[in-house]
Amino acid sequence: MSLNRTLRGASLALVLSAGHALAVGPLVGDLLVTEEGPGNVWAFNGPTGAPNGFFNTSPLAGNLMAVHTGGAVGDVLVGSAFGGVYRLDRNTGNVVQTYSPGGGWQWAGIWRPSANTVLIGSMNTDDIREYDATTGAYVGTFATGVNKPADMIYGPNGNLFVCSFDSGAGVYEIDGVTGAVLNQWGLGMGFTNDIAFLPDGRRIVTAMGTNSAHVFDSAWNPITTFTGTGWGRVHGIDVSPHDGNIYIVDGLTTNVHVFDSTTYAEINVMFASTHTKPVDLEFRPAIPAPGAGALLGLAMLAGVRRRR
């Protein structure tokens, strides 16, 4: 997952000229998948799913969770259940910083687009906390009253959408500037994990309570649900910049499943696979100059068939 998945429709013309060797990092558009127990971030070829090895240079402690690329230099944030939120160098995969290492279960960290800070959801305190991206110092509480925050992304309106790993809290919508909780959507969905926005306004939420993906229109009216083959612990979701299809990881099958973004028919039951339970995935975005993300993202949406 990235700084703003709605702004991730970067043109393939922006793909870096570096090779696929992990010494220089995966290419823009390649797929990162977190593997919970062993502490690895897998790198796969974006169009084909062929494994390219591990992105991280050594195993990361704490049971890995969400992955988000962003910030001014495009470093990668990886949440964990008890190891803090890791910041990995975009090119080398080395640990640059660990935010809130004693903060307990912190599913996701995400780059705040308007500041050099990182927002982190805390299961211990049921809130979203802000940390200085450079020093790692605690800045303050960005949003309160967010029950069991799981993965989160910025939506097309600039607000932050946070899934709740609770029995029925659905998805919180939080003002992207003030941190005020504006609404809760999809109430009754149990143990929501991740959310993706498509360019036409649809949003898809993965929920472990039903082991399904729930599709809503732009006003959060339910459209349908769909389920992958053998699903038992459905987790992260992303939309490919290569084919516009929906990619979802499941912890029981340990596979990345692919679905048509119009019919929701399952296209591939094993596009890629990790050795043990995966939790999240992200097609690596291009990182524009700071402050240019929104304009670039909107311009590139027209060049990709379907993006969040």
C-alpha positions as a Markdown table, in Angstrom:
| # | Residue | x | y | z |
|---|---|---|---|---|
| 1 | Met | 0.0 | 0.0 | 0.0 |
| 2 | Ser | 1.2 | 3.5 | -0.7 |
| 3 | Leu | 1.0 | 7.1 | 0.5 |
| 4 | Asn | -2.2 | 7.5 | -1.4 |
| 5 | Arg | -3.5 | 4.6 | -3.4 |
| 6 | Thr | -5.8 | 6.8 | -5.3 |
| 7 | Leu | -2.7 | 8.7 | -6.6 |
| 8 | Arg | -0.8 | 5.6 | -7.6 |
| 9 | Gly | -1.8 | 5.4 | -11.3 |
| 10 | Ala | 1.7 | 6.3 | -12.3 |
| 11 | Ser | 2.6 | 5.9 | -16.0 |
| 12 | Leu | 4.8 | 3.0 | -16.9 |
| 13 | Ala | 6.9 | 5.6 | -18.7 |
| 14 | Leu | 8.1 | 6.6 | -15.3 |
| 15 | Val | 9.6 | 3.2 | -14.5 |
| 16 | Leu | 13.1 | 3.5 | -13.2 |
| 17 | Ser | 15.9 | 2.5 | -15.6 |
| 18 | Ala | 17.6 | 0.4 | -12.9 |
| 19 | Gly | 17.7 | -3.4 | -13.3 |
| 20 | His | 15.7 | -5.9 | -11.3 |
| 21 | Ala | 18.6 | -6.8 | -9.0 |
| 22 | Leu | 17.4 | -6.1 | -5.4 |
| 23 | Ala | 20.7 | -4.3 | -4.8 |
| 24 | Val | 19.1 | -1.3 | -6.5 |
| 25 | Gly | 15.6 | -2.1 | -5.4 |
| 26 | Pro | 12.5 | -3.4 | -7.2 |
| 27 | Leu | 11.2 | -1.4 | -10.2 |
| 28 | Val | 8.2 | 0.9 | -10.1 |
| 29 | Gly | 5.2 | -1.4 | -10.6 |
| 30 | Asp | 6.8 | -4.4 | -9.0 |
| 31 | Leu | 4.8 | -6.1 | -6.2 |
| 32 | Leu | 5.8 | -6.2 | -2.6 |
| 33 | Val | 4.1 | -8.7 | -0.2 |
| 34 | Thr | 4.7 | -8.9 | 3.5 |
| 35 | Glu | 5.1 | -12.3 | 5.1 |
| 36 | Glu | 4.0 | -12.2 | 8.7 |
| 37 | Gly | 5.9 | -14.8 | 10.7 |
| 38 | Pro | 9.4 | -15.0 | 9.0 |
| 39 | Gly | 9.6 | -11.2 | 8.8 |
| 40 | Asn | 10.2 | -10.9 | 5.1 |
| 41 | Val | 8.9 | -8.5 | 2.4 |
| 42 | Trp | 8.8 | -10.5 | -0.8 |
| 43 | Ala | 9.4 | -8.8 | -4.2 |
| 44 | Phe | 7.7 | -10.1 | -7.3 |
| 45 | Asn | 7.7 | -9.0 | -10.9 |
| 46 | Gly | 4.7 | -6.8 | -11.3 |
| 47 | Pro | 3.4 | -8.0 | -14.6 |
| 48 | Thr | 4.2 | -11.7 | -14.3 |
| 49 | Gly | 4.4 | -12.5 | -10.5 |
| 50 | Ala | 7.8 | -14.1 | -10.9 |
| 51 | Pro | 9.6 | -14.0 | -7.5 |
| 52 | Asn | 12.6 | -11.6 | -7.3 |
| 53 | Gly | 13.7 | -12.5 | -3.7 |
| 54 | Phe | 13.3 | -10.5 | -0.5 |
| 55 | Phe | 13.2 | -6.7 | -0.5 |
| 56 | Asn | 14.5 | -6.5 | 3.1 |
| 57 | Thr | 18.1 | -7.4 | 3.7 |
| 58 | Ser | 17.5 | -9.3 | 6.9 |
| 59 | Pro | 14.4 | -10.6 | 8.7 |
| 60 | Leu | 12.3 | -8.0 | 10.5 |
| 61 | Ala | 10.9 | -8.9 | 14.0 |
| 62 | Gly | 7.4 | -8.6 | 15.2 |
| 63 | Asn | 5.0 | -10.3 | 12.7 |
| 64 | Leu | 4.8 | -8.0 | 9.7 |
| 65 | Met | 1.6 | -6.3 | 8.6 |
| 66 | Ala | 0.9 | -3.5 | 6.1 |
| 67 | Val | 3.2 | -2.1 | 3.5 |
| 68 | His | 3.1 | 1.5 | 2.3 |
| 69 | Thr | 5.5 | 3.4 | 0.0 |
| 70 | Gly | 5.7 | 7.2 | 0.1 |
| 71 | Gly | 7.3 | 10.2 | 1.6 |
| 72 | Ala | 9.7 | 12.6 | -0.2 |
| 73 | Val | 12.2 | 9.8 | -1.2 |
| 74 | Gly | 9.8 | 6.9 | -1.6 |
| 75 | Asp | 10.9 | 4.8 | 1.4 |
| 76 | Val | 8.8 | 1.8 | 2.5 |
| 77 | Leu | 6.8 | 1.6 | 5.8 |
| 78 | Val | 6.1 | -1.8 | 7.2 |
| 79 | Gly | 3.8 | -2.2 | 10.2 |
| 80 | Ser | 4.1 | -5.1 | 12.8 |
| 81 | Ala | 2.3 | -6.7 | 15.7 |
| 82 | Phe | 5.0 | -6.0 | 18.2 |
| 83 | Gly | 8.2 | -4.6 | 16.5 |
| 84 | Gly | 7.2 | -1.1 | 15.7 |
| 85 | Val | 6.8 | 0.4 | 12.2 |
| 86 | Tyr | 9.9 | -0.1 | 10.1 |
| 87 | Arg | 11.1 | 2.4 | 7.5 |
| 88 | Leu | 13.0 | 0.7 | 4.8 |
| 89 | Asp | 15.3 | 2.4 | 2.2 |
| 90 | Arg | 13.5 | 2.4 | -1.1 |
| 91 | Asn | 16.5 | 1.1 | -3.0 |
| 92 | Thr | 18.4 | -1.2 | -0.6 |
| 93 | Gly | 15.7 | -2.5 | 1.7 |
| 94 | Asn | 17.8 | -1.6 | 4.8 |
| 95 | Val | 16.1 | -0.4 | 7.9 |
| 96 | Val | 16.4 | 3.4 | 8.1 |
| 97 | Gln | 14.2 | 4.0 | 11.2 |
| 98 | Thr | 11.9 | 2.2 | 13.5 |
| 99 | Tyr | 8.9 | 4.2 | 14.7 |
| 100 | Ser | 7.3 | 3.5 | 18.1 |
| 101 | Pro | 9.2 | 0.2 | 18.7 |
| 102 | Gly | 7.5 | -0.4 | 22.0 |
| 103 | Gly | 4.0 | 0.6 | 20.9 |
| 104 | Gly | 2.4 | -2.8 | 20.6 |
| 105 | Trp | 0.3 | -3.9 | 17.7 |
| 106 | Gln | 0.6 | -1.2 | 15.0 |
| 107 | Trp | -0.8 | -2.6 | 11.8 |
| 108 | Ala | 0.0 | 0.2 | 9.5 |
| 109 | Gly | 2.1 | 3.3 | 9.1 |
| 110 | Ile | 1.4 | 5.8 | 6.3 |
| 111 | Trp | 3.1 | 8.9 | 5.1 |
| 112 | Arg | 1.3 | 12.1 | 5.7 |
| 113 | Pro | 1.2 | 14.0 | 2.4 |
| 114 | Ser | 1.2 | 17.5 | 3.9 |
| 115 | Ala | 4.2 | 17.1 | 6.3 |
| 116 | Asn | 7.4 | 15.2 | 7.0 |
| 117 | Thr | 5.5 | 12.9 | 9.4 |
| 118 | Val | 4.3 | 9.3 | 9.6 |
| 119 | Leu | 0.8 | 8.3 | 10.8 |
| 120 | Ile | 0.5 | 5.1 | 12.7 |
| 121 | Gly | -2.6 | 3.2 | 14.0 |
| 122 | Ser | -2.3 | 1.9 | 17.5 |
| 123 | Met | -4.3 | -1.1 | 18.7 |
| 124 | Asn | -3.2 | -0.4 | 22.3 |
| 125 | Thr | -4.7 | 3.1 | 22.4 |
| 126 | Asp | -7.4 | 3.0 | 19.7 |
| 127 | Asp | -6.1 | 6.1 | 17.9 |
| 128 | Ile | -3.9 | 7.3 | 15.1 |
| 129 | Arg | -0.5 | 8.8 | 16.2 |
| 130 | Glu | 1.9 | 11.0 | 14.4 |
| 131 | Tyr | 5.7 | 10.7 | 14.4 |
| 132 | Asp | 8.5 | 12.9 | 12.9 |
| 133 | Ala | 9.6 | 11.0 | 9.8 |
| 134 | Thr | 13.3 | 11.9 | 10.3 |
| 135 | Thr | 13.8 | 11.7 | 14.0 |
| 136 | Gly | 11.1 | 9.2 | 14.9 |
| 137 | Ala | 9.9 | 11.5 | 17.7 |
| 138 | Tyr | 6.3 | 11.4 | 18.8 |
| 139 | Val | 4.5 | 14.5 | 17.5 |
| 140 | Gly | 1.0 | 14.0 | 18.9 |
| 141 | Thr | -2.3 | 12.1 | 18.5 |
| 142 | Phe | -3.8 | 12.8 | 15.0 |
| 143 | Ala | -7.2 | 11.1 | 15.5 |
| 144 | Thr | -8.9 | 9.6 | 18.5 |
| 145 | Gly | -11.7 | 7.1 | 18.9 |
| 146 | Val | -10.6 | 4.7 | 16.1 |
| 147 | Asn | -11.3 | 1.3 | 17.4 |
| 148 | Lys | -8.6 | -1.3 | 16.6 |
| 149 | Pro | -7.1 | 0.4 | 13.6 |
| 150 | Ala | -6.0 | -2.0 | 10.9 |
| 151 | Asp | -4.8 | -0.9 | 7.4 |
| 152 | Met | -5.5 | 2.6 | 6.1 |
| 153 | Ile | -5.2 | 4.7 | 2.9 |
| 154 | Tyr | -6.0 | 8.2 | 1.7 |
| 155 | Gly | -9.2 | 8.4 | -0.4 |
| 156 | Pro | -9.9 | 10.4 | -3.5 |
| 157 | Asn | -11.3 | 13.3 | -1.4 |
| 158 | Gly | -8.0 | 13.6 | 0.6 |
| 159 | Asn | -9.5 | 12.0 | 3.8 |
| 160 | Leu | -8.0 | 9.1 | 5.6 |
| 161 | Phe | -9.9 | 5.8 | 5.6 |
| 162 | Val | -9.0 | 3.4 | 8.4 |
| 163 | Cys | -10.2 | -0.2 | 8.6 |
| 164 | Ser | -11.2 | -1.6 | 12.0 |
| 165 | Phe | -10.1 | -5.0 | 13.1 |
| 166 | Asp | -13.2 | -5.2 | 15.4 |
| 167 | Ser | -16.4 | -7.2 | 15.2 |
| 168 | Gly | -18.5 | -4.6 | 13.4 |
| 169 | Ala | -16.9 | -1.1 | 13.3 |
| 170 | Gly | -16.4 | -1.1 | 9.5 |
| 171 | Val | -14.3 | 1.7 | 8.1 |
| 172 | Tyr | -13.6 | 5.1 | 9.7 |
| 173 | Glu | -13.4 | 8.2 | 7.5 |
| 174 | Ile | -11.1 | 10.8 | 9.1 |
| 175 | Asp | -10.5 | 14.4 | 8.0 |
| 176 | Gly | -7.1 | 14.3 | 6.3 |
| 177 | Val | -6.1 | 17.7 | 7.8 |
| 178 | Thr | -7.7 | 18.0 | 11.2 |
| 179 | Gly | -7.9 | 14.3 | 12.2 |
| 180 | Ala | -11.6 | 14.6 | 13.1 |
| 181 | Val | -13.6 | 11.4 | 12.7 |
| 182 | Leu | -16.3 | 12.2 | 10.0 |
| 183 | Asn | -18.1 | 8.9 | 9.6 |
| 184 | Gln | -18.1 | 5.2 | 9.9 |
| 185 | Trp | -19.0 | 3.2 | 6.8 |
| 186 | Gly | -20.0 | -0.4 | 6.3 |
| 187 | Leu | -21.0 | -0.9 | 9.9 |
| 188 | Gly | -21.5 | -4.5 | 10.7 |
| 189 | Met | -18.5 | -5.7 | 8.6 |
| 190 | Gly | -16.4 | -7.7 | 11.0 |
| 191 | Phe | -12.6 | -7.4 | 11.2 |
| 192 | Thr | -12.0 | -5.3 | 8.1 |
| 193 | Asn | -8.4 | -5.4 | 6.9 |
| 194 | Asp | -7.8 | -3.2 | 3.9 |
| 195 | Ile | -9.6 | -0.9 | 1.4 |
| 196 | Ala | -9.1 | 0.1 | -2.3 |
| 197 | Phe | -10.6 | 2.9 | -4.3 |
| 198 | Leu | -11.3 | 2.5 | -8.0 |
| 199 | Pro | -11.4 | 5.5 | -10.4 |
| 200 | Asp | -15.1 | 5.3 | -10.9 |
| 201 | Gly | -15.7 | 5.8 | -7.2 |
| 202 | Arg | -16.2 | 2.2 | -6.2 |
| 203 | Arg | -14.5 | 1.1 | -3.0 |
| 204 | Ile | -13.6 | -2.5 | -2.0 |
| 205 | Val | -13.1 | -3.6 | 1.6 |
| 206 | Thr | -11.6 | -6.9 | 2.6 |
| 207 | Ala | -13.1 | -8.3 | 5.8 |
| 208 | Met | -11.9 | -11.4 | 7.7 |
| 209 | Gly | -15.2 | -11.7 | 9.5 |
| 210 | Thr | -16.7 | -13.0 | 6.2 |
| 211 | Asn | -13.5 | -13.8 | 4.4 |
| 212 | Ser | -14.9 | -11.8 | 1.5 |
| 213 | Ala | -14.3 | -8.6 | -0.4 |
| 214 | His | -17.2 | -6.1 | -0.1 |
| 215 | Val | -17.9 | -3.7 | -3.0 |
| 216 | Phe | -19.6 | -0.3 | -2.4 |
| 217 | Asp | -20.5 | 2.6 | -4.7 |
| 218 | Ser | -19.2 | 6.1 | -4.1 |
| 219 | Ala | -21.9 | 6.7 | -1.6 |
| 220 | Trp | -21.1 | 3.5 | 0.3 |
| 221 | Asn | -24.2 | 1.7 | -0.9 |
| 222 | Pro | -23.4 | -2.0 | -1.1 |
| 223 | Ile | -23.0 | -3.5 | -4.6 |
| 224 | Thr | -21.8 | -7.0 | -4.1 |
| 225 | Thr | -19.4 | -9.3 | -2.3 |
| 226 | Phe | -16.9 | -11.8 | -3.8 |
| 227 | Thr | -14.6 | -14.5 | -2.4 |
| 228 | Gly | -11.5 | -16.2 | -3.6 |
| 229 | Thr | -10.8 | -19.9 | -3.9 |
| 230 | Gly | -9.9 | -21.4 | -0.6 |
| 231 | Trp | -9.9 | -18.2 | 1.3 |
| 232 | Gly | -9.5 | -18.4 | 5.1 |
| 233 | Arg | -7.7 | -15.2 | 6.2 |
| 234 | Val | -8.3 | -12.5 | 3.6 |
| 235 | His | -6.0 | -9.5 | 4.0 |
| 236 | Gly | -4.5 | -6.8 | 1.8 |
| 237 | Ile | -5.9 | -5.5 | -1.5 |
| 238 | Asp | -4.4 | -3.4 | -4.4 |
| 239 | Val | -5.1 | -2.7 | -8.0 |
| 240 | Ser | -2.5 | -3.4 | -10.6 |
| 241 | Pro | -1.1 | -0.6 | -12.7 |
| 242 | His | -0.4 | -3.1 | -15.4 |
| 243 | Asp | -3.8 | -4.6 | -16.1 |
| 244 | Gly | -6.3 | -2.8 | -13.8 |
| 245 | Asn | -7.3 | -6.0 | -12.1 |
| 246 | Ile | -7.9 | -6.5 | -8.3 |
| 247 | Tyr | -5.1 | -8.3 | -6.4 |
| 248 | Ile | -5.9 | -9.7 | -2.9 |
| 249 | Val | -3.7 | -11.8 | -0.5 |
| 250 | Asp | -5.1 | -14.6 | 1.6 |
| 251 | Gly | -3.3 | -16.0 | 4.6 |
| 252 | Leu | -4.7 | -19.5 | 4.4 |
| 253 | Thr | -3.8 | -20.2 | 0.8 |
| 254 | Thr | -0.7 | -17.9 | 1.1 |
| 255 | Asn | -1.5 | -16.8 | -2.4 |
| 256 | Val | -2.1 | -13.5 | -4.3 |
| 257 | His | -5.5 | -13.9 | -6.0 |
| 258 | Val | -6.5 | -11.9 | -9.1 |
| 259 | Phe | -10.0 | -10.7 | -9.9 |
| 260 | Asp | -11.6 | -8.8 | -12.8 |
| 261 | Ser | -12.4 | -5.3 | -11.6 |
| 262 | Thr | -15.7 | -5.2 | -13.5 |
| 263 | Thr | -17.2 | -8.7 | -13.0 |
| 264 | Tyr | -15.2 | -9.6 | -9.9 |
| 265 | Ala | -14.6 | -13.1 | -11.5 |
| 266 | Glu | -11.5 | -14.8 | -10.2 |
| 267 | Ile | -8.8 | -14.8 | -12.9 |
| 268 | Asn | -5.9 | -16.4 | -11.1 |
| 269 | Val | -5.8 | -18.3 | -7.9 |
| 270 | Met | -2.0 | -18.1 | -7.5 |
| 271 | Phe | -0.5 | -15.1 | -9.2 |
| 272 | Ala | 2.2 | -15.2 | -6.6 |
| 273 | Ser | 2.8 | -17.0 | -3.3 |
| 274 | Thr | 4.8 | -16.7 | -0.1 |
| 275 | His | 6.1 | -19.6 | 1.9 |
| 276 | Thr | 3.8 | -18.8 | 4.9 |
| 277 | Lys | 1.0 | -16.4 | 5.7 |
| 278 | Pro | 1.1 | -13.1 | 3.8 |
| 279 | Val | -0.7 | -10.0 | 5.1 |
| 280 | Asp | -0.4 | -7.1 | 2.7 |
| 281 | Leu | 0.7 | -6.2 | -0.8 |
| 282 | Glu | 1.5 | -3.1 | -2.8 |
| 283 | Phe | 2.4 | -2.4 | -6.4 |
| 284 | Arg | 5.3 | 0.0 | -5.9 |
| 285 | Pro | 4.4 | 3.5 | -7.0 |
| 286 | Ala | 6.5 | 6.1 | -8.7 |
| 287 | Ile | 7.4 | 8.9 | -6.3 |
| 288 | Pro | 7.1 | 12.4 | -7.8 |
| 289 | Ala | 8.6 | 15.6 | -6.4 |
| 290 | Pro | 7.1 | 16.5 | -2.9 |
| 291 | Gly | 3.8 | 18.3 | -3.3 |
| 292 | Ala | 3.3 | 17.1 | -6.9 |
| 293 | Gly | 1.6 | 13.8 | -6.0 |
| 294 | Ala | -2.0 | 14.8 | -6.4 |
| 295 | Leu | -1.5 | 16.5 | -9.8 |
| 296 | Leu | 0.5 | 13.6 | -11.1 |
| 297 | Gly | -1.9 | 11.0 | -9.8 |
| 298 | Leu | -4.9 | 12.6 | -11.3 |
| 299 | Ala | -3.2 | 13.1 | -14.7 |
| 300 | Met | -2.1 | 9.4 | -14.8 |
| 301 | Leu | -5.5 | 8.0 | -14.0 |
| 302 | Ala | -6.5 | 8.4 | -17.6 |
| 303 | Gly | -3.6 | 6.3 | -18.7 |
| 304 | Val | -4.5 | 3.2 | -16.7 |
| 305 | Arg | -7.7 | 1.2 | -17.3 |
| 306 | Arg | -8.7 | 0.9 | -13.7 |
| 307 | Arg | -6.9 | 2.2 | -10.5 |
| 308 | Arg | -8.0 | 2.9 | -7.0 |
